[in-house]
Amino acid sequence: MRGVLVKVDLDVIGLILFFLLFLISSAKAEGIPIQASPTIDIISQTYIDSYLTWSFKPIDNKTWRAGFTVDPALWSNAKDCLAQPAASKAACFTNLCNAAASLSPNESVRLGLNCSNSTDITKLTADFGNMGSYPLTAVTKDIQFSKFIIDLTNGNGSFTISFPNGFKVGESAKFGFGSTIINTSTTAYAIAMYGSQTHTFYASGLFWNWYVNGTNISYSCSVDGISFVNRTAVRPCNTADCFGGNFAVWYNGTYVSYAYSDRSTQNTPMFYRRGIPNSDCSITWSAAEQTAISATATRTYRYPSLAIDDQGYPWIAYVNNTADTTVYPFITKSSTNDGTWTTASGFAYQLNYTSSLSYIASAVPLTAGKILAAYCTGSGRLYIRSWTGAAWNSVVNSSSTCASANMHDVVAEGDNAHFVFLSSSAIKYLNYTYTTNLRSSETTLVTGGLTTTTHPYLTYNGTGTLYMFYSKVTSQVGTINYTTKNQANVWSGRTFWFTLNNLTNTADYMSPYYQSHDNYIGLMAMQNYTPSLYNITFNFLNFTAAAGGTCGLTSGTNPITFGNMNAGDTSPQDTNKTVITNTGDTATQVLLNASAWTSGGNSFLANYTHWYNATGSNYFAKKWLNVTQQVLNNSLSASGSFTAFFDLWIPAGQAAGGYTQTVWYTSSC
């Protein structure tokens, strides 16, 4: 289907570079979402509609104003084609189609056309010609449209969305030529990692990101980590508390499994399911969803941490809450490893007999069917217990206390385990050894610039290197950073990874891979989008360097100087460029991000710039530059070089002046 489908629900908005954009309502109290604000979200966009950027603003409970802007480069070229004589239009739109379809591996899916098919070109020509009557169609009965205004010169428009009976969840509509879908939602957190929970992994040649959208647990996939498609609902969640901490995902190299519980409703079960993730973004389930823990009156099961041991048996650590008065950490196991669930003898097992309202529990697999469980309380210590295969070892605990129960993470390396946790205003690390049932002394990894909700995260790369990710937020500008520990147990200094603007403490809700897959480590993070909305962004590291290889990049002209420009100007396509050279001895992916543009005392965000790594004749091979890292070249050979081109568009309202920008080039190895 081509066009735009709109549903009042949380989902992917178009094809966004290096991050997934989800619109989520704001509100947070000690990590627990409270009543969320209503939103209107784009849940899918294809065809030419995917080149539209949307905004939705509430006026009152019955009225919203919608606005859209067509990609300036696409619109400029479409207008040029529409101005051609009738005999030349088809050839012009064929060239436009071919150029647009070459943007990325997913671009042909985005455009959805066969550029050599005359029928498709005729449709493309007609649809651009009909932008003045951009279609708006209600899917459900209680949503209406009026006051449509479009500026064909500049490629933008607006209209009013009305809810005659008041705004409510579940209203849906289609915009455009059949592909933009919106849905209403009231979701507070799409991801919220409590203890050791994962929501993202790489399998079958795809990046997989899981999240909640106010109605369902869902996932999306990408072949390149940039353009995410195939939004798929996995199971419904409690719409009153559809919360990322209510579910966990585990990928063991063959199967993806999930565990889900409704933390706010008593007498509801804990659920489990597993399946094979396929290369088309589908999942072949091994069995129907299973009940892992039966419902019990007055009880809720909270914050599942799922682990699959090396013999394929699933384990779930969780919090057992009875009427909000007695709360304990538990762990359970299935005696079957075929996707069904039969609780093993001796389980569920209670890990601690001192009640605390703030327990969070985690589980990770060791070797030979052994498991490790850990748990924290808000002011207590980090406690560690290991399972021998027949019995539980005695408890080992940290010397420092946990600042918050959920601000900890753990990964296993063979029969050893690595822990990080927030203690007071510092991130602490310790190592646990199964053979001695002892822990190491604690190491302070980070101090300063942390908040009470700074959650540290761990990822193991499978070859002896441990990654610890964390964020720092200053004046709502957040940096996502990591530090690494090598096989000699030496920690590196801080490595800046990428920046996200307009961050609040929810930036501390991130979800990285548990371990690397096919040389990738991915990470989702939350970013403030408007005062009441958030994005989920995605970025990844690609380890392409051979063992012992050297890495390095050099660039020519930097910063880029565009000279004096006025509002509305676009710089020449092939004038501003720089040569990037790989000075290492192995192929590498080249990433880039940039500062905001400056002109005297004036500045604006970097994403008014296009970048591309071909000549200007391949005009649509451009991407919007951003302060978040993007892939400039997926594989630059050792000692190889290429030319990167940049052009700048000055938006309305900017003063005339000399514009410059600094661009950072990063080697993935």
ROMI-221876 format. One record per residue (C-alpha): x, y, z. Coordinates in steps of 0.5 Angstrom, whole numbers, padded with zeros to 4 digits, always signed. Layout:
N
XYZ...
//
This chain:
669
+0000+0000+0000+0003+0007-0002+0001+0013+0002+0001+0015+0010-0003+0011+0015-0004+0015+0022-0006+0011+0028-0007+0015+0035-0001+0010+0038+0006+0010+0039+0010+0008+0033+0016+0009+0028+0015+0016+0024+0018+0015+0017+0025+0013+0016+0029+0017+0020+0037+0017+0020+0040+0013+0025+0035+0013+0030+0028+0011+0031+0023+0016+0032+0017+0015+0037+0012+0020+0040+0011+0018+0047+0008+0022+0053+0012+0025+0058+0011+0024+0066+0015+0021+0071+0016+0020+0078+0021+0016+0081+0021+0011+0075+0014+0010+0075+0010+0013+0069+0004+0017+0071-0002+0020+0067+0001+0021+0060-0001+0027+0055-0005+0025+0049-0001+0024+0043-0002+0023+0035+0003+0019+0032+0005+0017+0025+0006+0009+0025+0008+0008+0018+0010+0012+0012+0012+0010+0005+0012+0012-0002+0013+0020-0003+0009+0021+0003+0015+0018+0007+0019+0025+0005+0014+0029+0009+0016+0031+0016+0010+0032+0021+0008+0036+0027+0001+0035+0031-0001+0041+0036-0007+0040+0041-0011+0046+0041-0017+0043+0046-0020+0037+0047-0023+0036+0041-0019+0040+0036-0011+0039+0033-0007+0042+0028-0003+0038+0023+0003+0041+0019+0007+0038+0014+0014+0040+0010+0016+0036+0004+0024+0034+0004+0026+0041+0000+0031+0037-0005+0025+0033-0007+0020+0038-0008+0025+0043-0011+0026+0037-0016+0019+0035-0017+0017+0042-0019+0023+0042-0024+0020+0036-0027+0012+0039-0027+0015+0045-0030+0018+0041-0036+0014+0040-0043+0009+0034-0043+0014+0030-0048+0019+0031-0042+0016+0030-0036+0016+0022-0036+0024+0022-0037+0025+0027-0032+0020+0023-0027+0024+0017-0029+0031+0020-0027+0028+0023-0020+0025+0016-0019+0032+0012-0020+0036+0017-0016+0031+0017-0010+0031+0009-0010+0039+0009-0010+0039+0013-0003+0040+0006+0001+0039-0001+0001+0031+0000+0004+0030+0006-0001+0026+0002-0006+0022-0001-0001+0021+0007+0002+0019+0009-0005+0015+0003-0007+0016+0004-0015+0019+0000-0021+0022+0006-0024+0022+0003-0031+0015+0001-0031+0011+0007-0034+0005+0006-0030+0009+0007-0024+0012+0013-0027+0005+0016-0029+0003+0015-0022+0009+0019-0019+0008+0024-0024+0000+0025-0023+0001+0024-0015+0006+0030-0015+0001+0034-0019-0004+0033-0014-0001+0035-0008-0005+0041-0008-0011+0037-0006-0007+0032-0001-0012+0026+0001-0014+0026+0008-0018+0020+0010-0021+0018+0016-0021+0010+0018-0025+0011+0024-0031+0015+0025-0030+0020+0030-0024+0024+0027-0025+0029+0022-0021+0034+0017-0022+0041+0015-0018+0048+0014-0013+0045+0009-0008+0050+0007-0002+0048+0002+0004+0052+0000+0006+0049-0007+0012+0054-0008+0015+0052-0001+0012+0045-0001+0009+0045+0006+0002+0045+0009-0003+0044+0015-0010+0042+0016-0015+0041+0022-0016+0035+0026-0023+0035+0030-0025+0029+0035-0033+0031+0035-0034+0027+0041-0027+0029+0044-0020+0026+0044-0020+0019+0045-0015+0013+0044-0015+0009+0038-0018+0014+0032-0014+0012+0026-0013+0016+0019-0010+0015+0012-0006+0021+0010-0003+0022+0003-0003+0017-0003-0004+0011+0002+0002+0010+0006+0002+0015+0012-0002+0012+0018-0003+0016+0025-0006+0013+0031-0008+0016+0038-0004+0014+0044-0002+0016+0051+0004+0012+0052+0010+0015+0057+0016+0010+0056+0017+0006+0050+0023+0003+0054+0025+0003+0061+0031-0002+0063+0030-0004+0070+0036-0008+0072+0039-0013+0067+0033-0013+0061+0035-0012+0054+0030-0010+0048+0035-0010+0042+0039-0015+0039+0042-0017+0032+0040-0023+0028+0039-0026+0021+0042-0020+0018+0037-0015+0021+0037-0010+0027+0031-0011+0032+0029-0006+0037+0023-0008+0041+0019-0003+0045+0012-0001+0048+0007+0003+0044+0001+0004+0049-0003-0001+0046+0002-0007+0045+0009-0010+0046+0012-0009+0039+0018-0009+0035+0021-0006+0028+0027-0008+0024+0033-0005+0020+0038-0008+0015+0042-0002+0016+0041+0001+0023+0038+0007+0020+0031+0006+0016+0027+0001+0021+0021-0002+0018+0016-0008+0019+0013-0005+0025+0010-0012+0028+0005-0012+0035+0007-0018+0039+0002-0018+0044-0002-0013+0048-0001-0010+0054-0005-0006+0060-0006+0000+0056-0007+0004+0063+0001+0002+0064+0004+0000+0058+0011+0000+0060+0018-0002+0058+0020-0005+0065+0014-0010+0064+0018-0014+0059+0025-0017+0057+0027-0020+0051+0033-0025+0050+0037-0027+0044+0041-0033+0045+0044-0034+0037+0038-0038+0035+0032-0036+0039+0029-0030+0041+0025-0030+0047+0020-0025+0051+0017-0025+0058+0012-0020+0060+0008-0019+0066+0003-0013+0068+0006-0010+0074-0001-0006+0076-0006-0011+0076-0007-0016+0081-0008-0024+0080-0005-0024+0073+0000-0029+0070+0007-0028+0068+0008-0030+0060+0013-0033+0056+0014-0034+0049+0020-0036+0044+0021-0036+0037+0026-0036+0031+0027-0029+0028+0027-0029+0021+0031-0025+0015+0024-0022+0013+0023-0019+0020+0018-0024+0022+0018-0029+0028+0017-0037+0027+0014-0038+0034+0016-0045+0037+0009-0045+0041+0003-0041+0043+0005-0036+0049+0006-0040+0055+0004-0038+0063+0011-0038+0066+0008-0036+0073+0000-0037+0075-0004-0032+0077-0005-0031+0084-0010-0026+0088-0007-0020+0091+0000-0021+0088+0003-0018+0082+0009-0020+0078+0014-0014+0076+0020-0013+0072+0022-0019+0069+0029-0021+0067+0030-0026+0062+0036-0031+0061+0036-0037+0057+0042-0042+0059+0047-0045+0055+0042-0051+0055+0036-0047+0052+0032-0047+0059+0029-0040+0060+0030-0037+0067+0026-0031+0069+0028-0027+0075+0022-0022+0078+0019-0018+0084+0013-0022+0087+0009-0016+0090+0003-0018+0095-0002-0012+0096+0004-0007+0096+0006-0010+0103+0011-0015+0102+0015-0015+0096+0021-0020+0095+0026-0022+0089+0024-0029+0086+0027-0033+0080+0024-0039+0076+0026-0044+0071+0022-0048+0066+0024-0056+0066+0023-0056+0058+0027-0052+0053+0022-0053+0047+0019-0046+0047+0013-0049+0052+0014-0048+0060+0013-0053+0065+0016-0050+0072+0022-0054+0074+0022-0058+0081+0024-0053+0087+0022-0047+0083+0020-0041+0084+0025-0040+0089+0025-0034+0093+0032-0030+0093+0031-0026+0100+0027-0026+0106+0027-0019+0108+0021-0015+0105+0023-0009+0101+0018-0005+0096+0024-0003+0092+0027-0009+0090+0029-0010+0083+0032-0017+0081+0036-0020+0075+0039-0026+0072+0044-0028+0067+0047-0035+0064+0054-0038+0066+0056-0044+0063+0054-0052+0064+0046-0050+0066+0049-0045+0071+0045-0039+0073+0047-0032+0077+0042-0028+0080+0043-0021+0083+0038-0016+0086+0038-0009+0089+0034-0005+0094+0034+0003+0094+0038+0004+0099+0041-0003+0100+0047-0007+0097+0048-0011+0091+0047-0018+0093+0049-0024+0088+0047-0031+0088+0049-0037+0084+0046-0044+0082+0051-0050+0081+0046-0054+0077+0043-0057+0084+0043-0052+0089+0044-0044+0091+0051-0042+0093+0051-0037+0099+0050-0030+0098+0055-0025+0096+0054-0017+0097+0057-0011+0095+0060-0006+0100+0057+0000+0097+0050+0001+0097+0045+0002+0091+0043+0009+0090+0037+0006+0086+0034-0001+0086+0034-0001+0078+0040+0003+0077+0045-0004+0076+0047-0008+0070+0050-0015+0070+0053-0019+0064+0057-0026+0064+0063-0028+0061+0064-0036+0062+0063-0037+0069+0065-0030+0071+0060-0024+0072+0061-0017+0071+0057-0012+0075+0056-0004+0075+0051+0000+0079+0050+0007+0081+0052+0008+0088+0051+0015+0091+0054+0020+0086+0059+0015+0083+0058+0009+0078+0062+0003+0081+0064-0004+0078+0066-0011+0081+0067-0018+0078+0064-0024+0081+0068-0031+0080+0064-0037+0081+0069-0042+0082+0071-0038+0089+0064-0035+0090+0068-0029+0091+0067-0022+0089+0073-0017+0087+0074-0010+0090+0070-0005+0088+0072+0000+0082+0070+0007+0081+0069+0008+0074+0065+0015+0073+0064+0021+0078+0061+0028+0077+0056+0030+0072+0051+0024+0074+0044+0024+0076+0040+0020+0081+0037+0016+0075+0044+0015+0071+0043+0008+0069+0050+0004+0067+0049-0001+0062+0054-0007+0060+0055-0010+0054+0060-0016+0053+0063-0016+0046+0065-0024+0046+0073-0023+0045+0075-0020+0052+0072-0013+0052+0067-0010+0056+0063-0004+0055+0060+0000+0060+0055+0005+0057+0052+0011+0061+0049+0018+0059+0051+0025+0062+0046+0031+0062+0048+0038+0062+0042+0043+0061+0038+0038+0057+0044+0036+0052+0046+0029+0053+0052+0026+0051+0052+0018+0051+0059+0015+0053+0062+0009+0054+0069+0006+0057+0072-0001+0056+0075-0006+0060+0080-0010+0056+0083-0017+0058+0088-0015+0062+0083-0012+0067+0085-0005+0065+0079+0000+0064+0080+0006+0059+0078+0013+0059+0071+0016+0057+0070+0015+0050+0064+0020+0047+0060+0017+0042+0054+0021+0040+0050+0027+0043+0042+0028+0044+0039+0035+0045+0033+0036+0049+0035+0031+0054+0031+0030+0061+0033+0025+0066+0029+0020+0061+0036+0020+0057+0038+0015+0063+0033+0010+0060+0037+0006+0055+0038-0001+0052+0044-0004+0049+0045-0011+0047+0047-0016+0052+0053-0018+0048+0055-0016+0041+0052-0020+0035+0056-0021+0028+0061-0015+0030+0055-0010+0032+0053-0007+0039+0047-0003+0038+0044+0002+0043+0037+0005+0044+0036+0011+0048+0030+0016+0050+0031+0023+0048+0026+0029+0049+0022+0031+0043+0017+0036+0045+0015+0038+0052+0011+0032+0052+0014+0028+0047+0020+0023+0047+0024+0020+0041+0027+0013+0042+0034+0014+0038+0038+0008+0036+0046+0008+0034+0051+0002+0034+0058+0000+0034+0061-0004+0028+0067-0008+0030+0070-0009+0023+0078-0008+0025+0082-0015+0025+0085-0017+0031+0092-0012+0032+0089-0008+0026+0090+0000+0027+0085+0005+0026+0085+0012+0024+0082+0017+0019+0084+0024+0016+0080+0029+0013+0082+0035+0009+0078+0042+0009+0075+0042+0016+0071+0046+0018+0067+0047+0012+0066+0055+0010+0060+0056+0006+0061+0064+0006+0056+0069+0006+0049+0067+0005+0042+0069+0006+0035+0066+0008+0032+0061+0003+0039+0060+0000+0042+0053-0002+0049+0053-0003+0052+0050-0009+0052+0042-0009+0059+0040-0011+0063+0046-0008+0064+0045-0001+0067+0038+0000+0073+0034+0003+0077+0028+0002+0077+0023+0008+0082+0018+0008+0083+0011+0012+0090+0011+0015+0089+0005+0018+0091-0002+0016+0084-0005+0016+0077-0003+0013+0073+0001+0017+0066+0004+0017+0066+0012+0017+0061+0015+0021+0060+0023+0022+0056+0028+0026+0057+0035+0026+0056+0042+0030+0051+0047+0030+0052+0052+0024+0054+0058+0026+0054+0065+0023+0056+0071+0028+0052+0070+0034+0047+0066+0030+0046+0059+0030+0041+0053+0028+0041+0045+0028+0046+0042+0024+0040+0038+0020+0039+0044+0015+0045+0041+0011+0045+0035+0006+0051+0031+0006+0053+0025+0000+0059+0022-0002+0058+0022-0009+0058+0028-0014+0052+0033-0014+0049+0029-0020+0047+0024-0016+0043+0029-0012+0038+0024-0008+0044+0020-0005+0044+0026+0000+0042+0025+0008+0040+0030+0013+0047+0032+0017+0045+0031+0024+0049+0032+0031+0048+0024+0032+0053+0020+0028+0051+0017+0021+0054+0012+0017+0058+0016+0011+0061+0010+0008+0060+0003+0010+0066+0000+0008+0073+0004+0007+0078+0000+0005+0085+0000+0008+0089+0006+0006+0083+0008+0001+0080+0015+0001+0073+0018-0002+0070+0025-0003+0064+0027+0002+0060+0033-0001+0056+0038+0003+0051+0043+0002+0047+0048+0006+0040+0051+0006+0039+0057+0010+0031+0057+0013+0027+0063+0014+0028+0067+0019+0036+0066+0019+0040+0073+0019+0045+0074+0013+0052+0072+0014+0058+0067+0013+0056+0060+0016+0061+0055+0018+0061+0048+0021+0065+0043+0024+0064+0036+0022+0067+0030+0026+0069+0024+0022+0070+0017+0026+0072+0010+0025+0068+0005+0027+0074+0000+0029
//
